[in-house]
Amino acid sequence: MTSRADIVAALAAVPGLDAHPTITGPINAGMAWPVWRSARWANRCLALGSWYVMVALPNGGPDVTVAEADPLVEVIGLALMDAGLQVTLVEPYQIPVEPGQAGIPVLRYTVND
């Protein structure tokens, strides 16, 4: 199963990203981190993992978020694939925060072993 450290190393290779193994505290644009999604066993010896990879975007309105996200989609996807991960999906997502507040915009990649 792919380790969190492997994903962080792949993210750290992308210029402009601030890669972290986990996030505690404020999230700023450019921060990137893996979130364990699930594991399934192919047999008694082999577990296959699935992760979300979050990349925080600026929250200055849709035009700013899109302008920042569009050039990153392919670059980050290729970096994850170069690390041996299968990228199955990338989508815009918002991390929920306190009720009544806007979520934090991110690109959310779904990657698998």
C-alpha atoms as an extended CHARMM CRD file, in Angstrom:
* protein
*
       113  EXT
         1         1  MET       CA              0.0000000000        0.0000000000        0.0000000000  PROA      1               0.0000000000
         2         2  THR       CA              1.2810000000        3.4780000000       -0.8360000000  PROA      2               0.0000000000
         3         3  SER       CA              2.4600000000        5.4090000000        2.1920000000  PROA      3               0.0000000000
         4         4  ARG       CA              1.5260000000        8.9210000000        3.1710000000  PROA      4               0.0000000000
         5         5  ALA       CA              5.2230000000        9.8240000000        2.8480000000  PROA      5               0.0000000000
         6         6  ASP       CA              5.2630000000        8.6610000000       -0.8000000000  PROA      6               0.0000000000
         7         7  ILE       CA              2.3640000000       10.9770000000       -1.6360000000  PROA      7               0.0000000000
         8         8  VAL       CA              3.9090000000       13.9110000000        0.2260000000  PROA      8               0.0000000000
         9         9  ALA       CA              7.1730000000       13.3830000000       -1.6640000000  PROA      9               0.0000000000
        10        10  ALA       CA              5.2990000000       13.4400000000       -4.9870000000  PROA      10              0.0000000000
        11        11  LEU       CA              3.5040000000       16.6540000000       -4.0020000000  PROA      11              0.0000000000
        12        12  ALA       CA              6.7420000000       18.2730000000       -2.8120000000  PROA      12              0.0000000000
        13        13  ALA       CA              8.1580000000       17.8360000000       -6.3200000000  PROA      13              0.0000000000
        14        14  VAL       CA              5.5160000000       20.2140000000       -7.7370000000  PROA      14              0.0000000000
        15        15  PRO       CA              6.8140000000       23.8070000000       -7.7880000000  PROA      15              0.0000000000
        16        16  GLY       CA              4.7090000000       26.1580000000       -5.6860000000  PROA      16              0.0000000000
        17        17  LEU       CA              3.0720000000       23.4950000000       -3.5080000000  PROA      17              0.0000000000
        18        18  ASP       CA              3.5840000000       23.3590000000        0.2420000000  PROA      18              0.0000000000
        19        19  ALA       CA              3.2780000000       19.5920000000        0.8910000000  PROA      19              0.0000000000
        20        20  HSD       CA              2.3120000000       18.2740000000        4.3370000000  PROA      20              0.0000000000
        21        21  PRO       CA              1.5790000000       14.7840000000        5.6900000000  PROA      21              0.0000000000
        22        22  THR       CA             -1.4840000000       16.1380000000        7.5440000000  PROA      22              0.0000000000
        23        23  ILE       CA             -3.0400000000       19.5140000000        8.2410000000  PROA      23              0.0000000000
        24        24  THR       CA             -3.7100000000       21.0310000000       11.6430000000  PROA      24              0.0000000000
        25        25  GLY       CA             -4.6050000000       24.6750000000       11.8920000000  PROA      25              0.0000000000
        26        26  PRO       CA             -5.1480000000       27.2550000000        9.1740000000  PROA      26              0.0000000000
        27        27  ILE       CA             -5.1590000000       26.1310000000        5.5500000000  PROA      27              0.0000000000
        28        28  ASN       CA             -3.5270000000       28.4350000000        3.0150000000  PROA      28              0.0000000000
        29        29  ALA       CA             -3.6100000000       28.3820000000       -0.7680000000  PROA      29              0.0000000000
        30        30  GLY       CA             -0.9010000000       26.1160000000       -2.1290000000  PROA      30              0.0000000000
        31        31  MET       CA             -0.9400000000       23.6800000000        0.7690000000  PROA      31              0.0000000000
        32        32  ALA       CA             -1.3000000000       20.0390000000       -0.2870000000  PROA      32              0.0000000000
        33        33  TRP       CA             -1.7880000000       16.8710000000        1.7650000000  PROA      33              0.0000000000
        34        34  PRO       CA             -3.0630000000       13.2930000000        1.5360000000  PROA      34              0.0000000000
        35        35  VAL       CA             -6.1620000000       12.0220000000        3.3370000000  PROA      35              0.0000000000
        36        36  TRP       CA             -6.4960000000        8.2560000000        3.7260000000  PROA      36              0.0000000000
        37        37  ARG       CA             -9.7380000000        7.1420000000        2.0770000000  PROA      37              0.0000000000
        38        38  SER       CA             -9.8490000000        3.3520000000        2.2950000000  PROA      38              0.0000000000
        39        39  ALA       CA             -7.9980000000        0.0610000000        2.0240000000  PROA      39              0.0000000000
        40        40  ARG       CA             -9.0330000000       -3.2530000000        0.5450000000  PROA      40              0.0000000000
        41        41  TRP       CA             -7.2190000000       -6.5250000000        0.6420000000  PROA      41              0.0000000000
        42        42  ALA       CA             -6.4020000000       -8.3120000000       -2.5860000000  PROA      42              0.0000000000
        43        43  ASN       CA             -5.2410000000      -11.2850000000       -0.4830000000  PROA      43              0.0000000000
        44        44  ARG       CA             -3.8090000000      -11.9410000000        2.9790000000  PROA      44              0.0000000000
        45        45  CYS       CA             -0.5170000000      -10.2970000000        2.0220000000  PROA      45              0.0000000000
        46        46  LEU       CA             -1.5120000000       -7.3530000000       -0.1510000000  PROA      46              0.0000000000
        47        47  ALA       CA             -3.5590000000       -4.3170000000        0.8310000000  PROA      47              0.0000000000
        48        48  LEU       CA             -4.4920000000       -1.7840000000       -1.8210000000  PROA      48              0.0000000000
        49        49  GLY       CA             -4.9750000000        1.7820000000       -0.6740000000  PROA      49              0.0000000000
        50        50  SER       CA             -7.1070000000        4.6510000000       -1.8130000000  PROA      50              0.0000000000
        51        51  TRP       CA             -6.3740000000        8.2650000000       -0.9040000000  PROA      51              0.0000000000
        52        52  TYR       CA             -7.7400000000       11.7260000000       -1.4280000000  PROA      52              0.0000000000
        53        53  VAL       CA             -5.0980000000       14.3190000000       -2.1850000000  PROA      53              0.0000000000
        54        54  MET       CA             -6.1830000000       17.8410000000       -1.3260000000  PROA      54              0.0000000000
        55        55  VAL       CA             -4.6370000000       20.9680000000       -2.8560000000  PROA      55              0.0000000000
        56        56  ALA       CA             -5.8920000000       24.2170000000       -1.3060000000  PROA      56              0.0000000000
        57        57  LEU       CA             -6.8560000000       27.0210000000       -3.6760000000  PROA      57              0.0000000000
        58        58  PRO       CA             -7.3040000000       30.7550000000       -3.0500000000  PROA      58              0.0000000000
        59        59  ASN       CA            -10.7850000000       31.7260000000       -1.9240000000  PROA      59              0.0000000000
        60        60  GLY       CA            -11.0440000000       35.0440000000       -3.7650000000  PROA      60              0.0000000000
        61        61  GLY       CA            -14.1260000000       34.1300000000       -5.7970000000  PROA      61              0.0000000000
        62        62  PRO       CA            -14.7390000000       31.6780000000       -8.6270000000  PROA      62              0.0000000000
        63        63  ASP       CA            -12.6260000000       33.5370000000      -11.1940000000  PROA      63              0.0000000000
        64        64  VAL       CA             -9.5620000000       33.5310000000       -8.8890000000  PROA      64              0.0000000000
        65        65  THR       CA            -10.0660000000       29.8950000000       -7.8530000000  PROA      65              0.0000000000
        66        66  VAL       CA            -10.4630000000       28.7140000000      -11.4560000000  PROA      66              0.0000000000
        67        67  ALA       CA             -7.4700000000       30.7300000000      -12.6600000000  PROA      67              0.0000000000
        68        68  GLU       CA             -5.2880000000       29.0580000000      -10.0110000000  PROA      68              0.0000000000
        69        69  ALA       CA             -6.7660000000       25.5570000000      -10.3610000000  PROA      69              0.0000000000
        70        70  ASP       CA             -6.7500000000       25.0880000000      -14.1290000000  PROA      70              0.0000000000
        71        71  PRO       CA             -2.9580000000       25.0330000000      -14.6140000000  PROA      71              0.0000000000
        72        72  LEU       CA             -2.4900000000       22.7250000000      -11.5920000000  PROA      72              0.0000000000
        73        73  VAL       CA             -4.8510000000       19.9140000000      -12.6030000000  PROA      73              0.0000000000
        74        74  GLU       CA             -2.5090000000       18.1970000000      -15.0450000000  PROA      74              0.0000000000
        75        75  VAL       CA              0.7830000000       19.0650000000      -13.3320000000  PROA      75              0.0000000000
        76        76  ILE       CA             -0.2630000000       17.5380000000      -10.0030000000  PROA      76              0.0000000000
        77        77  GLY       CA             -1.9250000000       14.5610000000      -11.6800000000  PROA      77              0.0000000000
        78        78  LEU       CA              1.2760000000       13.7660000000      -13.5640000000  PROA      78              0.0000000000
        79        79  ALA       CA              3.3850000000       14.1090000000      -10.3960000000  PROA      79              0.0000000000
        80        80  LEU       CA              1.1350000000       11.6100000000       -8.6130000000  PROA      80              0.0000000000
        81        81  MET       CA              1.2720000000        9.1970000000      -11.5650000000  PROA      81              0.0000000000
        82        82  ASP       CA              5.0750000000        9.5260000000      -11.6810000000  PROA      82              0.0000000000
        83        83  ALA       CA              5.0340000000        8.3220000000       -8.0400000000  PROA      83              0.0000000000
        84        84  GLY       CA              3.2470000000        5.1440000000       -9.1300000000  PROA      84              0.0000000000
        85        85  LEU       CA             -0.2610000000        6.1490000000       -8.1410000000  PROA      85              0.0000000000
        86        86  GLN       CA             -3.3080000000        5.6410000000      -10.2970000000  PROA      86              0.0000000000
        87        87  VAL       CA             -5.1940000000        8.9290000000      -10.4930000000  PROA      87              0.0000000000
        88        88  THR       CA             -8.8430000000        8.0310000000      -11.0670000000  PROA      88              0.0000000000
        89        89  LEU       CA            -10.4840000000       11.4220000000      -10.5870000000  PROA      89              0.0000000000
        90        90  VAL       CA             -9.7970000000       15.0790000000       -9.9270000000  PROA      90              0.0000000000
        91        91  GLU       CA            -12.6470000000       17.3490000000       -8.9630000000  PROA      91              0.0000000000
        92        92  PRO       CA            -13.3640000000       20.7340000000       -7.4400000000  PROA      92              0.0000000000
        93        93  TYR       CA            -14.3520000000       20.3310000000       -3.8050000000  PROA      93              0.0000000000
        94        94  GLN       CA            -14.9380000000       22.5060000000       -0.7610000000  PROA      94              0.0000000000
        95        95  ILE       CA            -13.7830000000       21.4350000000        2.6720000000  PROA      95              0.0000000000
        96        96  PRO       CA            -16.6470000000       22.2040000000        5.0460000000  PROA      96              0.0000000000
        97        97  VAL       CA            -15.9830000000       24.6430000000        7.8630000000  PROA      97              0.0000000000
        98        98  GLU       CA            -18.2430000000       26.2610000000       10.4650000000  PROA      98              0.0000000000
        99        99  PRO       CA            -21.9570000000       26.5130000000        9.5770000000  PROA      99              0.0000000000
       100       100  GLY       CA            -22.6730000000       29.7060000000        7.6730000000  PROA      100             0.0000000000
       101       101  GLN       CA            -19.0970000000       30.0590000000        6.4190000000  PROA      101             0.0000000000
       102       102  ALA       CA            -17.8700000000       29.3380000000        2.9050000000  PROA      102             0.0000000000
       103       103  GLY       CA            -15.9290000000       26.1030000000        2.5290000000  PROA      103             0.0000000000
       104       104  ILE       CA            -12.2510000000       26.0140000000        1.6390000000  PROA      104             0.0000000000
       105       105  PRO       CA            -11.8640000000       25.4500000000       -2.1180000000  PROA      105             0.0000000000
       106       106  VAL       CA             -9.5410000000       22.5990000000       -3.0850000000  PROA      106             0.0000000000
       107       107  LEU       CA             -8.7260000000       20.3160000000       -5.9210000000  PROA      107             0.0000000000
       108       108  ARG       CA             -9.4790000000       16.8070000000       -4.6680000000  PROA      108             0.0000000000
       109       109  TYR       CA             -7.6700000000       13.9650000000       -6.4020000000  PROA      109             0.0000000000
       110       110  THR       CA             -8.7000000000       10.3660000000       -5.8620000000  PROA      110             0.0000000000
       111       111  VAL       CA             -5.6820000000        8.0940000000       -6.1620000000  PROA      111             0.0000000000
       112       112  ASN       CA             -5.2460000000        4.3500000000       -5.7900000000  PROA      112             0.0000000000
       113       113  ASP       CA             -2.4040000000        1.8590000000       -5.6080000000  PROA      113             0.0000000000
